[in-house]
Amino acid sequence: MDVLTALAAHPLLQGAAPDVIESLRGRVRWHHLPGGRQLMAEGDLPLGVYVLDRGRLRATRTQPDGSTRILGDILPGEVVGEMSILMRRKRTATVRALRDSRLIFLPSPIVLKLFKQEPEAVMSVVRDAVRRAEAKGAAEQPPIRTIAIVPAGEGAHLRGFAKDLTTALSELGSVNHLALRDRHLLGKDPDESRVVDWLHEQENTHRFVVFEAEPEICPWTRRCLRQADRILVVGNSQGEESLNAVERWLNSDQAPHGLATRDLVLVHESEGPYTGTEGWLTRRSVAGHFHVRRRHPEDFERLARLLTSESTSIILSGGGARGLAHIGVLAGLMESGVTVDAIAGTSMGAVIAAWFAGGHSPDDMVDLAREFFVRRKPMKEYTLPIVSLVAGHRVNKCLRENFGKRRIEDMLIPFLCTSSNLSDAERVIHDRGLIERALNASLAIPGVLPPVPWDGDLLVDGGALNNLPVDIMDDRYPGQCIACDVGQDRPLRVPEHWQRLPASGTSLWRRLTASSTVETPHLIDLLYRSAILGSARRTAKMHYLADRSIRPLVAHIDTLDFDRLDEAIELGREAAKRSFLYNE
């Protein structure tokens, strides 16, 4: 298509006189921008205006703290750089191509003359700017449309993986899987404009396009990477973990400037448990990682949902013995047909989440909880209260026996947990490292269990700062987020005539003889309530962020009342089913 013909069809020239349009002939031109290439940068002088004809761009701005904020994506038909011309100021955003793109360039003098001759052109620009400003509050991350698959390590074979992922994605929408063998569709030595048109057509026709790169640097591999919204580097878990030629090129200055999120996917032949993920991650700069098993379609379906923001994640709060209800919640969700794709937790919720991510069924977790919390009574190991009331040795031993040397990054289902840093009052997100150590920190109720030394700091219960970390999961795995909160307590009341609590000896005698119907609060209950008091308001906000909240009716169960395991589990199961039955 002639550039002037393409421009004449744009709203910018809607209603313009034929002579005005014809005056632009030879003065506007096509501008081809390869994926990853920069179109303009903050602070640049405005040399003209661009109209995006094919492809996709992204506008970003540098924040005062040095971070980069995504302003939004620019789609075909939208004008780029117009406000700098109208306001006569330097560029206020950096714009890069997300894939091979084609634009129409109008030099500044032409634009200013056009605006003077055609006021409607100015109104078109202003309307477009207002529309984008109104959409400013929308999600910063646009939907994933294009995925590039490249090999990781030596000896990786992508064909089977690409086929399995394409099959899983097809459950969410139409998919076009393109590999080197399909390059004939582009013709022999096609011109760039025709290639951009053809690729644009594929995105318009299909919800997803999967580009399967070759294991060496070639024009096809470069094309795949330039088109990607998401790059998956895929390795055989039993293969060589060192970087291959493609990966080294990806990390070089010659590769497209990385706007696409890059993730590691490890493919396993066995059922697990798995080891060695740390070595793969240490050698690579990736945003996240995933595990899939060959011949397990459910793993590829989970991966497809996680990549495309169609996943379901669940967040489990802390709550002491009330946290046992989480087992029932997970059972109820599974019985209601809900598939959990990722899981997170804090304190007791972290333990239940780790069991689930490790592949344990709800029935398995009942047995583990009964052995761990009921029979062994690790929270009854009282000691001289210098650092804590409970020594914590039994807790450590139980965690060690349950998880051994397993690491968070080796879990088949994505898992993370949180703790609180006493040194700097910051939340700590545990997404790598030994599970046992992370759970020790997440469980450490201040004053009840000893804080955990961590790189010179002291970590305690995650509930101290945020007992329901919905925001973390929402950021990591956008999609449907289910929050399960068991942190609520029954009201803490004492007789109105009491001016002070009874002395310790009196309280003990009353408990031993049951001489009073009014019980004084237990020390551990006081410590736990005090620990999470500061996060109560934040927890309320987390419920607002969640797509669905489940609150088992377990407030009557005390923090250390682990003997009520079966009751707590049943209440959790009922709450989960009630939530979906009545769409709570």
Secondary structure, 3 states (H helix, E strand, C coil): CCHHHHHHCCHHHCCCCHHHHHCCCCCCEEEEECCCCEEECCCCCCCEEEEEEECCEEEEEECCCCCEEEEEEECCCCEECHHHHHHCCCCCCEEEECCCEEEEEEEHHHHHHHHHHCHHHHHHHHHHHHHHHHHHHCCCCCCCCEEEEEECCECCCCHHHHHHHHHHHCCCCCEEEECHHHHHHHCCCCCHHHHHHHHHHHHHHCCEEEEECCCCCCHHHHHHHHHCCEEEEEEECCCECCCCHHHHHHCCCCCCCCCCEEEEEEEECCCCCCCCHHHHHHCCCCCEEEEEECCCHHHHHHHHHHHCCCEEEEEECCCHHHHHHHHHHHHHHHHCCCCCCEEEEECHHHHHHHHHHCCCCHHHHHHHHHHHHHHCCHHHCECCCCCCCECCHHHHHHHHHHHCCCEHHHCCCCEEEEEEECCCCEEEEECCCEHHHHHHHHHCCCCCCCCEEECCEEEEEHHHCCCCCHHHHHHHCCEEEEEECCCCCCCCCCCCCCCCCCCHHHHHHHHHHCCCCCCCCCHHHHHHHHHHHCCHHHHHHHHHHCCEEECCCCCCCCCCCHHHHHHHHHHHHHHHHHHHHCCC
